[in-house]
Structures are given as structure tokens and as C-alpha cells.
Amino acid sequence: MTILHRMKIDLTENKGNGECIASEFPDDTLYTGTDKGTDEFKIFIKQKTLNEMDDHLMSDVLNELGGVMTGDYCINDESEKFIKIDGFIPALHTQASASRLTFTHDTWSHINTELETRFPGKKILGWYHSHPGHTVFFSNYDVFIQENFFNMEYMVAYVFDPTIKERGFFFWKENKTVKAKGFYIYETGDNIPVHNFITSYDNDVKEESLPSKELSFKDKILKYFPFVFAGLSVLILIILIYGIIQINAGKNNMKSLEMEIEILKRENEKLSEKVKEISLSKYLENFNETLTESKIKDKEDISLKDNASVKSADNKVNSGTSDTVSNKEIQDNREYVVKAGDTLERILISHNISREKLKDIMLKNSIKKSSDLKIGMVILLPKQ
């Protein structure tokens, strides 16, 4: 199905390298997030790089855009690992829609060329993409992309919703992709990306009050009607845009559900095959146990006379001689010395003896189970 190919990435063209470089945390950093956790994987990104990435993702709010992030994988004197993102490569030659972004072979060819020419010595630290109108979250397919194509421990994902200016990073933690509580911006300037800000005004100079003139009701309507009409038009436009966004979100949810159903179907097929293997193994194990118990039970029901004969044959086997074996037994049977690796089944096959005679052979030689066979042990086998 097409929805399973949101991101077609050639694994041979995205090889990672887990080597770190020695470096300390950047100076003059600004933390942005909800909680400055000490146990989280620290993500540092240059402000200029973050702004330019956001500009790229805001250039089209109708289709998903994306690319890869470049920089350094570092370790400081306290052996704490972190990444510094200082560059990015937009994904060109892609196939994009409001809910799908496909990296083509030409896309990766361009990325590899850019990485070698513009960012020598740098690593691909992860990928970034937009969720226009869908908020910031990691869909099941985003998880699939991260696990299969950006699965190095230092690789992260950046998601940005250009319609509401919401952003977030996702990183590896205990073999799972989780959302970071925040991240660090370094080399900050004036244009720091934030969700909300308040500007205060201090009006030191006041305009002189002019004498007011009472307006008639008609004049008031004429005066304020354009503003009211414009406000209503904007409200209607917002409602229409919201409706379109909800419709697109519904379509995307349907596609996500179809994708999840397909993934669950494949997982179910794998589980079914596993269950079949386990069931067959268990059946064979139970069958062998039942067969052994049946043989033991049949042996216990043998008459005392037969037991005496079996004991006589057993004494003959343990002593390694054939003096206690009757002439009848010697005539009707033949001796076999157990070798390394022998089982009763293998002995029967190698001597062309029917499996139906297994029970008689075990009784004749006082063998309760296959594990009773010992190397050098002499047993009697029926002659053909």
C-alpha cells in the first residue's frame, strides 16, 4: 500500500557512525522546554540553523517538507554524550502531500553530495519534517522511520507545525523514541524562536484631546460597518480554514488507521507462524513423554515369569558376556555393542528393524528409556 512508503530511504545510503568527538557544552546557551531534566539526552542546536529550518518548513503549509540535520556527536570530560546541530540539508526531489513525504533515490543522492561538499567531517544527526495543521507528535509511521533508518543512539527527529509554530525533538531512550522535554539553543541572537511573547508599550507622549462630536446612529453604522464586516469575514474565513484542516486531519487519521491495520496484520502473521512452531514442538514433546510412559507402564504389567527372563538378559548385558543367555535367545537374536551417539531409533534404522519391535527390544534388554543406553553396553536385537 502506498501509505506504507511515506519515507523511502535506502539503507545503504544512510550508514551511521557512532564515534564521538571530545567537546564541552556550548557557551551562552538558552534552554527552551517544560522541564530541564538532568537525565535527558542533551540536544544543542544553533539558533541560525533552527530559524532556517523553520523557514524551510513554513514555505509550504499544504504539504509536508523535510530533510536531514548535520553536526557533531560529542562527549565531554564527564563522559556525558550530546549532539550539536549546526547545519541541515533540505530534501529535494521528494514526493509530498499533506500527510506523506517520500524520499526518492534522487533525494538521497543530493543529500550525500551536499554532505560531502558542504559539510565535510560532519554526521547526519537525524531528520526533520513538518506536520502542517497536525500538531507535534510522533505517528506510528514516524516511529517506523526512526527505528529502521535513523536508529543510531545519537540520531534525533525534529517535528514542526508551521500553522501554530509548535516544535519538538524526539530522541532514543531505553530503545524507544520519546519526546524531549526541551532542548538548548546556542549562539543566540535577537530572533529567538518562541511559542508566545508579550510586547509592552510605554506611552510617554499623549495626544491632545480634541473636542468630540456626537455621531448620529446612521453615521455610527456607516463608520463601524466596514470593521464589523471585515471581522465577520475573517471569522468566517477562520471557520472555513478550520473545517478544511479538520477534514484533512480526518483523512490523515484514516490513512494512519489503514497503515496501523496493515502493520498489525503483518505482526499477526508472524505471531501465527511462531505459535505454530511452538505448538508443534510442544506436541512432539508430549508425544515422546506419552510414548515413554506407555512403555514403562506396559513393562510393569509383565508377568513375574517374563520379569525373570528380562533380568536374566539384563545380567548378561551388564556382565558383557553371553553365558546367561539361553540357546534360544542366541539363535533368535544378535548382539550389538552401543556406540557414541546411538539411540534406539538410530539402531533400529541402521539394522533395518521395524519400529513396531521397539517395545519388545526395550523389554528384552530391560531398557526403560533411551537415556539408559551407555557406550559399550551390549543389547540383543532380533535377527531378520
N, C-alpha and C positions, 0 to 999 in steps of 0.2 A: 504494500500500500504506500501511496505517496507520502502520507503523513509520517511514516517511519523514516523519512530521509530529510528531516529538517536541516541536518548538518552532515553532509557527506564529506568525510575527512579521510584522506589516505594515510594510514598509519605509518607507512614507510617514509612519509614526508614530514612527520612531526615527532622526530625522535628527541627525547629529553635527556638532560644531563644533570645528575644530582650533585655535582661538585659545587662547593661553596667557596666564596672568596672572603678573606678576612676584612671586616669593616665594622665600624661602630655606628650607632643610630645617627641619622642626620640631625644637624643642629637646627634650632628655631623651627620646631615642628608644631603643628596645630592639630589637636585631636578633635574629630567630629564623630559623634555617636551617642548612644544612650547610656552606656556603662563602660568605663575604662577598665576592662578586665585584665588582670595580670597574666592569666594563663592562656590567653588567646594568641594565635599566630599573628605577629605584627606585620601589617601591610603599610608601607610608606609609598606615597605617590607624589610626584612633583605637581605643583599646582598648575603650571602651564600645560602639562600633559593631560591632567584631568579636565581642564577647561576645553582643550582642543578635542578631546574625546567626546565630551558632551555636545560641543558644536556639531561634530560629525553626526551624532545620533539624533540631534534635533533638526538636521537638514531634511528629514523626511519623516513626518509623523503618521503617515499612512502605511508604511512598510517597515519591517524590521531591518535594522542595519547592524553591522558588527565588524569585528576584526580581532587582532591579537595584540597583547601587550608585551613589551620588551623591557629588559632591565637586568638587575643583578640579584643572584641568590647569595645571601651573606650570612656570616656568623661572627659574633663579637667575642670579646675577651672572656665573657661569662658563658660561652658556648650556647648562646641563645640565637636561634636561626630566624631570619626575617628576609623580606624581599623589598627592593627599591625599584619602583616602576618609574622610568624616565622617558619612555617612548611608546609608540603604538604604530601599528600598520593597518590601515583600513582594508577591509576585504572587498576587493574589486571583482568584477565578472561573476557576481553571485546571482542566484535566483531567489527573489524576495517577494513576500506578501505581508499582510498584516499579522500573520501568525507563523510564518515559516521563513527560515533563512538557510539557503543551501550553498555551501562552499563547493565550488567546482574544481576540477583539476587546474584550470587556468588561474583560479583564485590562489591556490597553494603555490603554484609556480611563481606568481607575482610576490607572494609573501616571502618565499625563500630568497628570491632575488633581492628584495628590499632588505632582508635581514643581513645578507652578506655584504651589501654595498653601503647601506646607511647605518647599520648597527653591528659592525664587526665586534666579535667578542661578547656580545650580549646574548641572553637567553630569552626564549619565549616563556613568559611567566604566567600565561593563561589567555583567556579570551574575554571579549566584552561584546554585549549586544543590547539592543533596546527592546522594551515591552511597551510600545505605544498604546496608552489607554488601558493597560492591563495591570498596572501597579508592579511593584518589585517583589518577585517571588521566584522560586526555582521549580519549574514544572518537572514532571516525570521525564520528559524527553531531555530537558536541560541536565538532569541528573545522569541520564544515559550518556549524553555527550561528554560530561565531565569525567565519568568513570571509564570511558573507553578511549578518549582521545586527549584528555588533559589530566592524566592520573598520576603525575609526579607529585611528590609531597608538597612542593612549593608552588604548584600551579593553582591559580585562583580564577574566579569568574566575577566580572563586574556587570551588573544589570542596572539599566537606567530607563525610567519612564519619562520621555520628553514632554508629555502633556501636563504632568503635575510636578515635574522636577524632583522626582523621588529617585534615590540611588542607593545601592548597597553592594557589598562584596560578599562572596561565598568562598569558603576555604575548606581544606581537608582537616577533619578531626576524628580520630578513632575510626578511620576507614569509612567515614561518612562525610558528605558535603553539607556544611551548616552555614548559616548566615552570620557574618561577623557583627559584633555589637557596634563596631566603629572602625575607623582607620585614621592614619596620620597623613597630613598634608605638609610637605616641606617646600622650602624656597617660596614662601607665601608672599603675595603682593596685595594689591588693593582689591582685585576681583576674586574674592574668596567665595567659592560655591557654598551656599547655604539654602535651607528649605524656606525659611521665613526671616524677614528682617523688618525692623521698625525705624523709620526716619523721623526725627523730631525737628520741629521748626521753632525758631525763636524770633518772633516778630517785634523787633525793636522799634521800627518806624511804622506808625499807624497813619492811614489815610484820613484826611479831614472829612468830617461828616458833612454831607450835602443835604439840603432840605429835601425831604421825601414828598412825593406827590401820590395821593391816593388814586389807585387804579380802579377802573370800573371792572365789573365781573367779566364782561366781554374781553376787555384788554388783558385781564389775568389769564383767560383761556388761551387767547392768541399768543401771549407771552410764554406760557409754560407748556403749551401743546407740543411743540417740537421736541422738548426734553422728555415729556411723557411718552410720546410716540417712539422716540429713539430708545427709551428704556424698555418699553414693551417689545420693540423689535429685537433688542439684544436678548431679552428674556426668552422670547420665542426661539431665537437662534440657538441659545444655550440649550433649551429643551430639545430642539431637533438634534443638535450635536450629541447631547447625552443619549438620546434614543438611538442614534446611529452607533455610538460607542457600545451601548448595551447589546444591540443586535450583533455587532461584530464579536463582542465578548461571548455571546451565546453560541455563535458559530465556532469560535475557538474552543469553547468548552466541549462542544460536540466532537470536534476533531481530537481533542485531548482524550475524551472518553473512548473514541474509536481506537486511538493509539494504545490506551491502557488495556482495552479488551484484547487487542492483538498480542500485547506483551504477556497478559495473563494466560491467553490461550497457549502461547509457546511454553510458558513455565509449567502449565498443566500437563502438556505433552511430555515434558522432561520428567515431571513427578510420576506420571503414569508408567513410563519406562522404568524408573527407579523402583516403583512399587512392584512391578512385575518381576524384576530381578530379585528383590528381597523375598517375595512370595515363593518363587521357585527354589531359592536357596533354603528357605525355611521348610518347604515341603520335602526336599531331598533329605534334610537333616532329620526331620520327624520320621520319614520313611525308614531311614537307616536305623534309628533308635527302635522303632516298632519291630523291624525285622530281627534285630538283636534280641529284644525282649521275648519275642515269639520263639526264637531258637532256644533261649535259656529255659523258657517255660516248658517247651517240648522235651528238653533234655531231663528236667526234673521229674517228668511223668514216666520216665522209662522204668521198667521193672528192675527189681534188685538183681535179677539174673543178668540182664543186659548191662547194669552198672558194674557188675563184677568183671564182665568181659571188657568193658571200656577201661576199667582200672588196670587190668592186665596189659592192655595195649599201651596205656599211658606209662606204665612201668618200663615197658620195652622202649618207648621213645626217650624217657629221661635217662635211662642207663646207656643209651647209644648202642644196644645190642639187639639182636633179634631172637635171643634164646627163648624168651617167654611167649613168643608169637606162635600160635598153632600152625600146623602144616596147612590147614585150610585157609588161614589168613594169608600165609605166604603165597599160596597158589592163586588166590583171588585178588591179591593186592600187590603193589610195588612200593618200595621205599623211595622217599625223596628228602634230601637234606635242604633245609631252609637257608636261603642266601640273603644278602643285604638287599633291601628294597622290595622283598617279596611280600605279597598279600595273598589271601586265599583266592581272590578273584583273578589275580595275575597268574597264579599257579594253575588254576582251572583252565584258563585260556591257553597258556603255553603247552598244556598237556592234552588239549582238545577234549576236555571233560565237560559234560553238560552242567550248567548252573543248578539243575534240579538235584544233583548229587552233593551240593554244598552241605546240606544239613547232615547227611549220612557221614560225610568226611569229618565234620566237626565232632559228631558223636563218637565216631570210631577213634579219634585222636584226643578226646577229652578237651576240645578247644571251645571255650565259651565265647570268645570274641577275637577279632582279627589281631588285636594288640597282644594276644597271648603268644603269637609267633615269635620265636627267638632264633637268631642266627646260629646255625649248626644243629638245630632241632631236627629230628628225623620223624617224618609223618608218613602214614600209609595212604596211597592213592589207589583207586580201583583200576584194574587193568582194562584196556579197551576190548 
